[in-house]
Structures are given as C-alpha cells and as structure tokens.
C-alpha cells in the first residue's frame, strides 16, 4: 500500500500558501513593533544585563514584557498553526550595543520557546555571516559563506534571525511552503512524491553525537498523527553519499529530490524578502523551508552582513515521528532539537 493512500490528496489552510500571494500581502507575515513594545524590550534587556548573568541563560521569567508577552504567545500560535512565517520590524539597533541586541533577541526567543544548541560548540546564539568557509568542505556550514544556499530546514521547531547588518547587495531571504510543494507533486508526479517518504541519508557535517553515525537517515517528508513534516537539506543529502554505509540514492530517488528542488525554486510557490536592520524573522521548520540568495559584502569589516540566529523548541507543538530522534536527540515537545555532542556546553557568544 502506498504511503499516499494514508494522506490527504491536497492540503488547504494558511500553511499551504503560494509565493505571489504572500508577496502581495506582507501584512500576513510582517508586524511593525510599536514604540511602547520597543520600550518594553529595551527595559527588559537593560534589567537583565544589569544582573551580569550570561545572555544564554535568559528565561521568560527573567525578561518581563507586561503587554508584549501575550502577543508573543499569539505569535507562536500563528507560527505553529498559521502560515508559519512572521517578521517583527522596527528595532532601532543603531541605539544598542551588541549585548543589548542579543539580550532583546534571546528574550523574545525565551517567550516563544526554549533555545537549543546550533552546533557542536553549544552556541545557542548563532552568528550567520561569511567567514570565508568553502561550501566544498564537507565539514563547513553553508551559512558561513556568501554563496547561495538551497531550500532547507534547520534542526529545531523554529528558527529565528535578527538582522544586525544587511549585505551591500543580495542576501535575500527566500521561503517556500513544504505543504504547497506536496500539493504540486501530488497533482503532477505522485510516484516521485511517494519516494520522499523513504529514509534518505543526510550528512551530519562532522557534528556527530556520541555513538551515532556520521549521517542520519530521515525521510524528507513524514506523515505522523495527522501532520506532514519536512526535514531537508539537499547539499547534505548529496554529501552523505561519501559514506560507504549510507543508503545509496537510486536514480528514482534522485529524480524525486530534483523535482522537490524544482518545485521549491518555482516562483509560483516561493517568495523572497529583504531583511532590514532590526528585523526579527521567525520560520516554523516543520512545514516551511528557507533559503538565502548569494550576496556581495561591504569592504568595511564593520559593515559586513551579520545576523543573529536562534533555534527554538516550542511548547504545545506537534508530535514528531521516532525517526527524528536521530537529529533531535529527544522528540519530547518543548525539549527537543539542536546539536549535542559529548563536548557540547551551552552558551551565547556575542562575537
């Protein structure tokens, strides 16, 4: 029996959006912070920083937001049950030092969920910038280059970005709904779509939990307890083939992956946005994929493209299939995701 016989032929609802429609209606995915909300964030950051505690230890209780807190609860619901995308605009970062910007971002994250490690070093506050890494290095991460990424998901329920400094040119944020990709492939090539529910090897890029293989074998698409979830990074799928014991990609699986990529890059499905300084973008990983175009940076090191990143585990989220334990470690709601090795120690580096 085909897996597709267990899944609806088409998904409707806010997460099955189409790119041109989202581009035409930014009010569906963007919200301007008010002066009062900004003042609340600034006061909460100032109060927390005065304690001298590590920014990586901020909790919701530590970061008092009298009126904004309830709105962030609504935002979390929008991300889980709505279209899966939101940008909060308006933070005046030119008024802040690096610590204040980080405290505000981590404080907002603490109201949405629980921050998890983004690498083997235990960074819960990530830095997205070009450090001269090569995409051909199988232990490097694509976000450490200036090259075009590809549509992918991260290893957490929610990924957040705070734009500290945009690039001179390019670096546009791209988004596409995995639900809409499913709908298109179900209608046009169901035989290829069915293959995406098979376990496929994905390279860990050197960040290997103790006792684990250097790759994971998680299906790009999973159907579990009424939810369609996506887990995808094509470059890492391709590079996992370097391992002799990784399941070989058949020509049919390659065709299915190529079609998934073709759909993700279809301008009738995806859309892009240029993040401005002070923008906080949040994307729900289980039904959305994100990407970034290549960019040209400023010659002045102080002006080069730089974003903070958070990976968050969310309360009251969907259940995930057992296979996600390969990447998430635990699939317990509110306590899952991130990258943990035997040497991982959680902290939030400012540089």
Buried (B, 14 or more C-beta within 10 A) or exposed (E): EEBBEEBEEEBEEBBBBBBEEBBEEEEBBBBEBEEEBBEBBBEBBEBBBEEEEEBBBBEBEBBBBEEBBEBBBEBBEBBBBBBBBBBBBBBEBEEBEBEBBBBBBBBBBBBBBBBBBBBBBBBBBBBBBBEEBEBEEBEBBBBBBBBBBBBBBBBBBBBBBBBBBBBBEBBBBBBBBBBBBBBBBBEEBEEBBBBBBBBBBBBBBBBBBEEBBBBBBBBBBBBBEEBBBBBBBBBBBBBBBEBEEBBEBEEEBEBBBEBBBEBBBBEEBBBBBEBEBBBBBBBBBBBBBBBBBBBEBBEEEEEBBBBBBBBBBBBEBBEBBEBBBBBBBBBEBBBBBBBBBEEBEBBBBEE
